[in-house]
Amino acid sequence: MSSHATRFPRFILGALVLLGAATQANASECPAWLDHDFTKLRSTETVNICKAFAGKPLLLVNTASHCGFTPQFKGLEALHEQYQDQGLVVVGFPSNDFNQEAKTDTETAEICYINYGVKFVMLVPMPVKGAEANPVFKELARQTKEPQWNFNKYLVKPDGTVTHYFDSKVTPESPELNAAINALLAASKPGTAK
């Protein structure tokens, strides 16, 4: 047996150990408040924000289908398209906390996907304020403030620190939101101090 044949399996084993350590490090870097499974809108599939988007900056938004701010879906999708290759992940959390969400998941999905062409991650409707709020929005409220209305926007560093909170009136096209996204992306690049 040649020396290459005996070293090859050790090389593979070493690579797998390093890969496992890197994966474990990424999982340990993700904050517990993001480590939850949520059902995607109009799907049986779930998404765990930690597992799916570890190491990525986030834009988390509470949404509603029948609100004066609902047209912001178009701008949020534009942000998703503009920044996704730079690592930004947009996640929509539909909610009826302000009595403006569609009555069925089917209608919510139609408004998001057909009316506004949304391709970013949308979850099933759930509470985002008060004692019943999902764990993500409980932590967002703890770090900044609870949503005061639909389409509140939260920018989150990969380590789970909320860098900015924007209320409903700050549109996806606004210079202040885009400046904050660019700053978050710059700070989130590998090798950048976090």
MARMINU-842491 format. One line per 10 residues: their letters; for each residue z, y, x of N, C-alpha, C. Coordinates in steps of 0.05 Angstrom, whole numbers, padded with zeros to 5 digits. Each point is the difference from the previous one (the first is absolute). Example, Ala and Ser with C-alpha at 12.3 -4.5 7.8 and 13.67 -1.06 7.14 Angstrom:
2
AS = 00156,-00114,00264,00000,00024,-00018,00000,00024,00018  -00014,00021,-00007,00001,00024,00016,00014,00022,-00015
***
This chain:
194
MSSHATRFPR = 00000,-00024,00017,00000,00024,-00017,00000,00025,00018  -00017,00019,-00006,-00001,00024,00017,00023,00019,-00006  00005,00018,00019,00022,00019,-00004,-00005,00019,-00023  -00026,00005,-00005,-00007,00018,-00023,00008,-00012,-00026  -00003,-00027,-00003,00006,-00013,-00025,00030,00001,-00006  00017,-00001,00021,00028,00001,-00005,00010,00028,-00004  -00013,00020,00011,00008,00028,-00004,-00009,00012,-00027  -00022,-00010,-00010,-00012,00012,-00024,00020,-00001,-00023  00013,-00023,-00006,00019,00000,-00022,00023,00019,00004  00010,00003,00025,00022,00019,00005,-00009,00029,-00005
FILGALVLLG = -00025,00006,00007,-00011,00026,-00004,-00001,00006,-00031  -00009,-00020,-00015,-00001,00004,-00029,00028,00003,-00011  00018,-00017,00009,00028,00002,-00009,00012,00028,00007  -00005,00010,00024,00010,00026,00008,-00012,00022,-00018  -00026,-00002,-00006,-00012,00020,-00017,00012,-00001,-00028  00005,-00024,-00010,00012,-00002,-00027,00028,00011,-00001  00015,-00004,00022,00027,00011,00001,-00001,00030,00000  -00018,00012,00016,-00003,00029,00000,-00009,00011,-00027  -00019,-00014,-00013,-00009,00008,-00026,00023,-00001,-00020  00015,-00021,00001,00023,-00003,-00018,00021,00022,00004
AATQANASEC = 00005,00007,00025,00019,00021,00006,-00010,00027,-00010  -00026,00005,00003,-00012,00025,-00009,00002,00002,-00030  -00005,-00022,-00014,00001,00000,-00029,00029,00004,-00009  00019,-00013,00013,00028,00004,-00007,00009,00029,00005  -00010,00011,00022,00007,00028,00006,-00010,00019,-00022  -00026,-00005,-00009,-00011,00017,-00021,00017,-00003,-00026  00008,-00025,-00006,00015,-00005,-00024,00027,00014,00002  00013,-00001,00024,00026,00012,00003,-00002,00031,-00001  -00023,00011,00007,-00003,00029,00000,-00003,00011,-00029  -00009,-00018,-00018,-00005,00009,-00027,00027,00002,-00015
PAWLDHDFTK = 00005,00023,-00013,00026,00004,-00013,00003,-00019,-00025  00024,-00008,-00005,00005,-00018,-00022,-00009,00011,-00027  00001,00026,-00004,-00007,00011,-00026,-00030,-00003,-00006  -00016,-00006,00020,-00029,-00005,-00005,-00006,-00030,-00001  00020,-00016,00006,-00004,-00029,00002,00004,-00013,-00028  -00018,00006,-00018,00002,-00011,-00027,-00028,-00008,-00009  -00002,-00020,-00017,-00025,-00009,-00011,-00005,00015,-00027  -00023,00012,-00002,-00008,00014,-00025,-00026,-00012,-00010  -00003,-00002,-00026,-00024,-00011,-00011,-00021,00023,-00001  -00024,-00007,00009,-00022,00019,-00001,-00010,00003,-00029
LRSTETVNIC = -00010,00024,-00006,-00010,00006,-00027,-00023,-00018,-00007  00000,-00011,-00024,-00021,-00019,-00011,-00005,-00023,00019  00022,-00012,00009,-00003,-00023,00019,00026,-00016,-00001  -00003,-00025,00008,00024,-00017,00004,00009,00001,00029  -00016,00014,00016,00006,00002,00029,00023,00020,00004  00017,-00006,00020,00021,00019,00007,-00006,00011,00027  00013,00023,00006,-00002,00012,00026,00028,00008,00010  00006,-00007,00024,00025,00008,00013,-00008,00022,00019  00011,00024,-00004,-00008,00023,00016,00005,-00004,00029  00023,-00013,00007,00006,-00006,00028,-00020,-00018,00012
KAFAGKPLLL = -00005,-00023,-00013,-00018,-00020,00011,-00029,00010,00001  -00008,00013,-00021,-00029,00009,-00002,-00006,00024,00018  00019,00018,00003,-00006,00026,00013,00019,00007,00022  00012,-00020,00013,00019,00005,00022,-00013,00018,00021  00015,00019,00009,-00009,00018,00021,-00019,00022,-00009  -00004,00002,-00026,-00019,00020,-00010,00015,00022,-00015  -00010,00025,00002,00012,00022,-00016,-00009,-00003,-00030  00017,00009,-00018,-00005,-00004,-00028,00000,00026,-00015  -00016,00001,-00021,00001,00021,-00021,00006,-00015,-00026  00024,00004,-00010,00010,-00013,-00024,00000,00020,-00023
VNTASHCGFT = -00011,-00007,-00023,-00004,00018,-00022,00008,-00013,-00026  00017,00014,-00016,00005,-00010,-00027,-00022,00011,-00018  -00013,-00017,-00016,-00023,00008,-00015,00004,-00005,-00030  -00017,00012,-00016,-00001,-00005,-00029,-00028,00004,-00010  -00007,-00015,-00020,-00028,00000,-00010,-00007,00022,-00019  00020,00011,-00014,-00005,00021,-00021,00016,00025,00006  -00005,00012,00023,00014,00023,00009,-00020,00022,00007  00009,00025,-00001,-00018,00021,00008,-00008,-00002,00030  00016,-00014,00015,-00006,-00004,00029,-00015,-00026,00006  -00007,-00015,-00021,-00014,-00026,00004,-00026,00004,00016
PQFKGLEALH = -00015,00022,-00003,-00024,00003,00016,00005,00000,00030  00025,00002,00008,00006,-00002,00029,-00007,-00027,00011  -00004,-00020,-00017,-00009,-00027,00010,-00025,00004,00017  -00018,00017,-00009,-00025,00004,00015,00006,00010,00028  00018,00020,00002,00007,00011,00026,00015,-00020,00017  00017,-00016,-00012,00015,-00021,00015,-00019,-00021,00011  -00021,-00007,-00016,-00020,-00019,00010,-00015,00013,00023  -00006,00025,-00001,-00014,00014,00022,00017,00000,00025  00027,00004,-00003,00018,-00002,00023,-00001,-00029,00012  00001,-00019,-00018,-00001,-00028,00009,-00026,-00005,00016
EQYQDQGLVV = -00022,00009,-00010,-00026,-00004,00014,00000,00015,00027  00010,00024,00000,00000,00017,00023,00018,-00010,00023  00023,-00010,-00007,00020,-00006,00020,00006,-00030,00005  -00012,-00018,-00016,00007,-00028,00003,-00007,-00011,00027  -00022,00009,00012,-00007,-00010,00027,00018,00010,00022  00016,00021,-00007,00019,00010,00020,00028,-00012,-00005  00002,-00018,-00020,00024,-00015,-00004,00016,00007,-00025  -00006,00022,-00014,00015,00008,-00023,-00004,-00020,-00023  00022,-00008,-00013,-00001,-00017,-00023,00010,00015,-00024  -00016,00002,-00021,00008,00013,-00025,00008,-00022,-00020
VGFPSNDFNQ = 00024,00004,-00012,00009,-00020,-00020,00009,00016,-00025  -00012,-00008,-00023,00007,00012,-00026,00020,-00017,-00015  00021,00014,-00010,00021,-00013,-00016,-00002,00011,-00029  -00016,-00012,-00018,00000,00010,-00027,00027,-00002,-00013  00007,00019,-00017,00026,-00001,-00013,-00002,00015,-00027  00016,-00010,-00019,00002,00013,-00026,00026,00016,-00002  00012,00007,00023,00025,00014,-00001,-00002,00028,-00013  -00024,00011,00000,-00004,00026,-00013,-00017,-00003,-00025  -00001,-00024,-00011,-00014,-00006,-00025,-00029,00007,-00001  -00014,-00005,00023,-00028,00007,00001,-00017,-00023,00012
EAKTDTETAE = 00012,-00024,00002,-00015,-00022,00010,-00013,-00015,-00023  -00023,-00013,00005,-00014,-00015,-00020,00019,-00023,-00011  -00006,-00009,-00024,00017,-00020,-00012,-00004,-00028,00012  -00023,-00005,00012,-00005,-00026,00011,-00010,00003,00029  00004,-00022,00016,-00010,00000,00027,-00031,00001,00000  -00012,-00011,-00020,-00029,00000,-00002,-00011,00029,-00003  00013,00015,-00016,-00008,00028,-00003,00005,00016,00025  00023,-00005,00013,00007,00014,00025,-00022,-00006,00021  -00007,-00026,00002,-00021,-00008,00019,-00026,00013,-00006  -00008,00001,-00025,-00025,00012,-00008,-00001,00030,00008
ICYINYGVKF = 00021,00014,-00005,00001,00028,00007,-00002,00004,00031  00016,-00017,00015,-00001,00003,00029,-00026,-00009,00012  -00008,-00025,-00006,-00023,-00012,00013,-00027,00009,-00011  -00002,00003,-00026,-00026,00007,-00012,-00004,00030,-00002  00020,00014,-00012,-00003,00029,-00004,00001,00015,00027  00017,-00008,00019,00004,00015,00024,-00009,-00014,00026  -00010,-00025,-00002,-00010,-00014,00023,00020,-00006,00022  00026,-00004,-00008,00021,-00005,00019,-00004,-00027,00014  00002,00001,00027,-00002,-00024,00016,00026,-00005,00016  00017,00021,00001,00025,-00004,00014,00019,-00018,-00016
VMLVPMPVKG = 00021,-00010,00012,00019,-00018,-00013,00014,00013,-00024  -00003,-00013,-00023,00014,00008,-00024,00017,-00023,-00009  00025,00006,-00007,00019,-00021,-00009,00003,00001,-00030  00013,-00020,-00011,00005,00000,-00029,00021,00022,-00007  -00001,00011,-00024,00019,00021,-00007,00029,-00009,00003  00017,00018,00010,00028,-00006,00005,00016,00027,00001  00026,-00002,-00004,00016,00025,00001,00001,00011,00029  00000,00027,00001,00001,00014,00026,00023,00020,00002  00016,00002,-00021,00023,00018,00000,00024,-00012,-00014  00023,00011,00007,00025,-00009,-00013,00009,-00027,00010
AEANPVFKEL = 00019,-00011,-00014,00013,-00025,00008,-00020,-00024,00000  -00021,00002,-00016,-00019,-00022,-00002,-00023,00003,00020  00000,00020,00016,-00022,00005,00019,-00003,-00025,00019  -00025,-00005,00007,-00006,-00022,00019,00013,00008,00027  00004,-00020,00018,00014,00006,00025,-00014,00020,00018  -00026,00001,-00001,-00015,00020,00016,00006,00028,-00009  -00001,00005,-00026,00005,00027,-00010,00030,00007,00001  00018,-00019,-00001,00028,00006,00004,00004,00012,00028  -00013,-00012,00020,00003,00009,00028,-00015,00027,00004  -00023,00003,-00013,-00014,00026,00002,00017,00022,-00011
ARQTKEPQWN = 00014,-00005,-00022,00018,00020,-00012,00023,00005,00018  00011,-00021,00013,00023,00004,00017,-00008,00018,00024  -00024,-00005,00011,-00008,00015,00024,-00010,00028,-00007  -00011,00004,-00024,-00011,00026,-00007,00010,00007,-00028  -00017,-00005,-00020,00009,00004,-00027,-00015,-00018,-00019  00012,-00005,-00023,-00012,-00017,-00020,-00024,00014,-00012  -00020,-00015,-00009,-00023,00013,-00013,00009,00016,-00023  -00011,00025,-00001,00007,00018,-00022,-00022,-00002,-00022  -00022,-00013,00006,-00022,-00003,-00018,-00019,-00020,00012  -00022,-00005,-00012,-00021,-00018,00010,-00013,00012,00025
FNKYLVKPDG = -00011,-00017,00016,-00016,00008,00024,00016,00016,00021  00025,-00009,00004,00015,00009,00023,-00010,-00016,00024  -00001,00012,00023,-00012,-00013,00024,00021,00000,00023  00002,-00024,00012,00019,-00004,00022,-00015,-00010,00024  00002,00013,00023,-00012,-00010,00025,00022,-00014,00016  -00006,-00024,00009,00020,-00017,00012,-00010,-00010,00027  00017,00004,00021,-00007,-00010,00027,00003,-00031,-00001  -00013,-00013,00020,00002,-00030,00001,00029,-00010,00002  00018,00016,00010,00028,-00009,00002,00016,00005,-00026  -00013,00010,-00020,00013,00004,-00026,00012,00028,-00005
TVTHYFDSKV = -00004,00018,00019,00010,00027,-00003,-00020,00016,-00017  00010,00013,-00021,-00017,00017,-00016,-00003,00027,00014  -00025,00007,00006,-00005,00025,00014,-00005,00024,-00018  -00012,-00006,-00023,-00006,00022,-00019,00002,-00010,-00029  00008,00018,-00017,00000,-00004,-00029,-00016,00023,-00012  -00019,-00007,-00018,-00016,00020,-00014,00002,-00005,-00029  00004,00021,-00016,00001,-00004,-00029,-00028,-00002,-00012  -00001,-00002,-00026,-00026,-00004,-00015,-00020,00021,00005  00009,00025,00003,-00018,00023,00002,-00015,00000,00027  00010,-00014,00020,-00014,-00001,00025,-00022,-00022,-00003
TPESPELNAA = -00025,00009,00000,-00022,-00018,-00005,-00008,-00015,00025  -00014,-00023,-00003,-00009,-00015,00023,-00018,00017,00019  -00013,00020,-00011,-00018,00017,00016,00014,00022,00015  00026,00004,-00007,00014,00024,00011,00002,-00001,00030  -00002,00024,00013,00002,00001,00029,00026,-00010,00011  00023,00006,-00015,00026,-00009,00010,00003,-00030,00000  -00010,-00014,-00020,00001,-00029,00000,-00018,-00012,00022  -00024,00011,00003,-00018,-00011,00020,00011,00006,00029  00012,00023,00004,00012,00006,00026,00023,-00020,00006  00016,-00006,-00021,00023,-00018,00004,-00011,-00029,00005
INALLAASKP = -00021,-00008,-00013,-00012,-00026,00005,-00010,-00002,00029  -00014,00021,00009,-00010,00000,00028,00023,-00001,00020  00021,00015,-00005,00023,-00001,00018,00013,-00027,00000  00002,-00013,-00024,00012,-00027,-00002,-00017,-00020,00015  -00027,00002,-00003,-00018,-00019,00014,00002,00004,00030  00001,00025,00009,00003,00006,00029,00026,-00012,00011  00021,00003,-00015,00027,-00010,00009,00002,-00030,-00001  -00017,-00012,-00016,00001,-00029,-00004,-00018,-00016,00018  -00016,00014,00017,-00018,-00014,00019,00017,-00016,00020  -00010,-00024,00008,00015,-00015,00020,00003,00017,00025
GTAK = 00024,-00002,00012,00006,00014,00024,00010,00029,-00005  00001,00008,-00026,00010,00026,-00007,00030,-00002,-00007  00016,00019,00009,00028,00000,-00007,00003,00001,-00030  00018,-00016,-00012,00003,00000,-00029,00025,00013,-00009
***
